[in-house]
Amino acid sequence: MWPKGDKKMGETKTVRVAVVQAAPVIFDRERTMEKAIGLIAEAAGKGAKVVVFPEAFIPCYPRGLNFGFSMGSRTMEGRKDFQRFYDNCVAVPGPDVDRLARAAGENGVYLAMGINEKNGNGLDGTIHCCVLFFGPDGRFLGRHRKLKPTGSERTIWGEDDGSTLTVVDTDYGKMGALICWENYMPLARTALYQKGVKLYIAPTADQREEYQCTLRHIAIEGRCFVIACNQYVEKNMYPEDLNGYRELESQPEVMCRGGSCVINPFGQYLAGPSFGCEEMLLADLDLDEVARGKADLDVVGHYARPDIFELIVHEKI
């Protein structure tokens, strides 16, 4: 006779997730770290076991700035703003990574944190848009670097290879992330589906209504929970002593209105979308919905045609 499992017939397994739609202390790594650690504790106090932060939260997503770049030239003033940004990025490995790991461990949560990453070993000067993953035991679990920065983001962030198409094991299923417009890359999405992603983290800077359509589509397509997180940022939050501060004159007062949300495997909102304020969204996920959804659609299983289509992912450096 097979041993009986711990799960009783009809019992529902759930997990509470917290989506932190907040503003960083722009260009200030230390104060943003302090804010983030406080918000992690607040989320844990509300029963969350998974906590998600926006794209490039530490020290900021430098919306509206061009760091003095124009086609074929750049300015020394812009270089100085870039250096200020670089100096406030997160070194991986480094003490800030250790602090975030401790915060996850002290609060017993899985943490997905959006950062601007610089090489902690000082081997290069390239910045990467990155998600760091941490476990409730205080361990650093891995990272995902953005594969393709969009538009003028390419003057700030470098590209990366497939070695950080990371999916980590959690007590609630596999968790992985694609950042912002990576979610428009169908093969990148499929790579995560093939890895069995159940908690699909989508940190973003896209505040448009149209992007909500993409998030809902991914939930349906991948039969996974999509946990999307954006910042809420006002122009008055930028430090006025930036050399490029005048570049913000054409920007609206609310530069990023949010749009964070949690979506179930049937494309239905469980929380949000939230627009117009800093807010912590909470949602209780019924993890059995993944299997229920795959009863009629599993794009890397019974709804696939591997005899016709094949995806090859190059994950080695």
C-alpha positions in Angstrom: 0.0 0.0 0.0 1.2 3.5 -0.8 1.9 5.7 2.2 -0.7 8.3 2.9 0.3 11.9 2.1 0.1 14.8 4.5 -2.6 16.5 2.4 -6.2 15.6 3.2 -8.8 15.1 0.5 -10.3 18.5 -0.4 -7.8 20.5 1.6 -6.6 23.7 -0.2 -2.9 24.7 0.0 -2.5 28.5 0.0 0.2 31.1 0.4 -0.1 34.8 1.0 2.0 37.1 -1.2 2.8 40.7 -0.7 3.4 43.1 -3.7 5.2 46.2 -2.6 4.3 49.1 -4.9 6.5 51.8 -3.4 9.0 54.5 -4.3 12.7 54.2 -3.6 14.6 57.0 -2.0 15.9 58.0 -5.5 19.7 57.7 -6.0 20.2 56.7 -2.3 21.0 53.1 -1.8 21.3 53.2 2.0 18.0 54.9 2.6 16.2 52.7 0.0 17.6 49.6 1.7 16.3 50.8 5.1 12.9 51.5 3.5 12.9 48.0 1.9 13.8 46.2 5.1 11.0 48.0 6.9 8.5 47.0 4.2 9.7 43.4 4.3 8.9 43.3 8.0 5.5 44.9 7.5 4.6 42.4 4.8 5.6 39.5 7.1 3.6 41.0 9.9 0.6 40.8 7.6 1.1 37.1 7.0 3.0 37.2 3.7 5.4 34.4 2.9 6.4 35.7 -0.5 7.4 39.4 -0.8 8.0 41.1 -4.2 9.5 44.5 -5.0 9.5 46.4 -8.3 12.1 46.5 -11.1 15.3 48.4 -10.2 13.9 49.4 -6.8 17.4 49.9 -5.3 18.4 52.7 -5.8 15.8 53.6 -8.5 14.6 53.2 -12.1 16.1 56.5 -13.5 13.0 57.4 -15.5 13.3 60.6 -17.4 17.1 61.0 -17.3 19.5 60.4 -20.2 22.8 60.8 -18.3 24.0 63.2 -21.0 23.7 60.7 -23.8 22.7 61.6 -27.3 23.4 60.0 -30.6 27.2 60.0 -31.0 28.0 62.0 -27.9 27.7 62.4 -24.1 28.4 65.1 -21.6 30.7 65.2 -18.6 27.8 66.4 -16.4 25.9 63.3 -17.5 28.8 61.1 -16.7 28.9 62.5 -13.2 25.2 61.7 -12.7 25.9 58.2 -14.0 28.7 57.8 -11.5 26.4 58.9 -8.7 23.9 56.2 -9.9 26.6 53.6 -10.2 28.0 54.3 -6.7 24.5 53.7 -5.3 24.0 50.4 -7.2 24.1 47.1 -5.3 27.3 45.1 -5.4 26.8 41.4 -6.0 28.3 39.8 -3.9 28.4 42.4 -1.2 27.1 43.6 2.1 23.8 44.8 0.8 23.0 41.3 -0.5 23.9 40.0 2.9 21.5 42.5 4.5 18.7 41.5 2.3 19.3 37.8 3.0 19.2 38.5 6.7 15.9 40.5 6.3 14.4 37.5 4.5 15.6 35.1 7.1 14.5 37.2 10.1 11.0 37.6 8.6 10.7 34.0 7.3 9.8 35.0 3.7 10.8 34.3 0.2 12.0 37.7 -1.2 12.2 38.9 -4.9 14.0 42.2 -4.9 14.6 44.4 -8.0 18.0 46.1 -8.0 20.6 47.8 -10.2 23.5 45.4 -9.9 27.2 46.1 -10.2 30.0 43.6 -10.1 30.9 43.1 -6.4 34.3 41.8 -7.4 35.1 45.0 -9.3 35.8 43.2 -12.5 33.8 45.6 -14.8 31.8 48.8 -14.7 28.6 47.5 -16.3 25.3 47.8 -14.5 22.6 45.1 -14.8 18.9 45.4 -14.2 18.4 42.4 -11.9 16.1 40.5 -9.6 17.6 38.8 -6.5 16.0 35.9 -4.8 16.3 35.0 -1.1 14.8 32.3 1.1 13.2 32.2 4.5 16.3 30.6 5.9 18.3 33.7 5.1 20.0 32.2 2.0 20.7 34.0 -1.3 19.0 31.7 -3.8 20.0 33.3 -7.1 19.5 36.1 -9.5 18.0 37.0 -12.9 19.6 39.7 -15.1 17.5 41.4 -17.7 18.4 39.9 -21.1 17.4 42.8 -23.3 17.2 46.4 -22.0 14.5 48.3 -23.9 15.2 51.4 -26.0 17.4 54.0 -24.2 17.7 51.6 -21.2 20.6 50.2 -23.3 22.7 53.3 -22.5 22.4 52.4 -18.8 22.2 48.6 -18.5 24.2 45.8 -20.1 22.7 42.7 -21.6 23.3 39.3 -20.1 23.4 35.7 -21.3 21.1 32.8 -20.5 22.9 31.7 -17.4 20.6 33.8 -15.2 17.3 32.4 -16.5 16.9 31.4 -12.9 14.0 29.5 -11.4 14.3 28.7 -7.6 12.6 26.1 -5.5 10.2 27.3 -2.8 7.8 25.6 -0.5 5.1 26.8 -2.8 6.5 25.7 -6.2 9.1 27.0 -8.5 9.6 30.8 -8.6 11.2 32.7 -11.5 11.2 36.2 -13.0 11.3 38.1 -16.3 11.7 41.9 -16.1 9.3 44.4 -17.8 9.5 44.0 -21.6 11.3 40.7 -21.3 7.7 39.5 -20.9 7.1 40.4 -24.5 9.7 37.8 -25.5 7.7 34.6 -26.1 10.8 32.3 -26.1 11.9 33.7 -22.7 8.5 33.0 -21.3 8.6 29.5 -22.7 11.9 28.9 -21.1 10.4 29.7 -17.7 7.4 27.5 -18.4 9.7 24.6 -19.3 11.4 25.0 -15.9 8.0 24.5 -14.2 7.5 28.1 -13.0 4.4 28.4 -10.7 5.1 31.8 -9.2 5.9 34.0 -12.1 7.4 37.3 -10.9 7.1 40.2 -13.2 8.8 43.4 -11.8 8.2 46.2 -14.3 8.4 49.9 -15.1 5.5 49.8 -17.5 2.4 51.7 -16.2 0.2 51.4 -19.2 -3.2 49.7 -19.3 -2.0 47.7 -22.3 0.6 46.0 -20.2 -2.1 44.6 -18.0 -3.2 42.6 -21.1 0.2 41.1 -21.3 0.3 40.1 -17.7 -3.1 38.4 -17.9 -2.1 36.6 -21.1 1.0 35.2 -19.4 -1.1 33.9 -16.5 -3.4 32.1 -18.9 -0.7 30.9 -21.2 1.6 29.6 -18.5 -1.2 28.5 -16.2 0.8 30.2 -13.4 0.3 32.9 -10.8 1.7 36.3 -12.2 2.9 38.6 -9.5 3.6 42.0 -11.1 5.2 44.9 -9.2 5.8 48.5 -10.3 7.0 51.6 -8.5 4.9 54.7 -7.7 7.1 57.7 -8.3 6.5 61.5 -8.3 8.8 64.0 -9.9 9.3 65.8 -6.6 11.0 62.7 -5.2 14.1 63.3 -7.4 17.1 65.0 -5.8 17.3 68.6 -7.2 21.1 68.6 -7.3 21.3 66.2 -10.2 23.2 67.7 -13.1 20.4 66.5 -15.4 17.5 67.6 -13.2 16.2 70.0 -15.9 15.6 67.0 -18.1 12.6 66.2 -15.9 10.8 69.5 -16.8 8.8 67.8 -19.5 7.8 64.9 -17.2 4.4 64.8 -15.5 4.1 65.2 -11.7 3.3 61.5 -11.3 6.1 59.9 -13.3 5.1 56.3 -12.6 1.6 55.6 -11.4 2.1 51.9 -10.7 -0.1 49.0 -12.0 1.0 46.3 -9.6 -1.3 43.2 -9.4 -1.6 39.5 -8.7 -3.3 37.3 -11.3 -4.4 33.7 -11.0 -3.8 31.0 -13.7 -7.1 31.8 -15.3 -6.2 35.4 -15.9 -8.3 36.8 -13.1 -7.1 39.5 -10.7 -6.6 38.5 -7.1 -5.3 41.9 -6.1 -5.0 45.2 -8.0 -4.2 46.6 -10.4 -3.2 49.5 -8.2 -2.7 52.9 -9.7 -1.9 56.3 -8.1 -0.4 55.6 -4.8 2.2 53.6 -2.8 0.4 50.5 -1.6 1.1 47.0 -0.4 -1.1 44.5 -2.2 -1.9 41.1 -0.4 -3.3 38.0 -2.1 -3.9 34.5 -0.9 -3.0 32.0 -3.7 -4.8 28.7 -4.0 -1.9 26.7 -5.4 -4.1 23.9 -6.6 -5.4 26.3 -9.3 -2.2 25.6 -11.3 -3.1 21.9 -11.8 -6.7 22.8 -12.4 -5.7 25.2 -15.1 -3.4 22.7 -16.8 -6.3 20.2 -17.1 -7.0 21.8 -20.5 -3.9 23.9 -21.3 -0.3 23.0 -20.6 1.8 24.7 -23.3 4.9 22.7 -22.4 3.0 19.5 -21.7 0.0 17.9 -23.3 -0.8 21.1 -25.3 2.7 21.2 -26.9 3.9 19.6 -30.2 7.6 18.8 -29.5 7.6 16.8 -32.7 7.2 20.1 -34.6 8.6 22.8 -32.3 11.8 22.7 -30.1 13.2 25.4 -27.9 16.9 25.3 -27.2 18.1 27.6 -24.4 21.9 28.4 -24.1 22.4 28.8 -20.4 26.1 28.4 -20.1 28.3 31.5 -19.9 
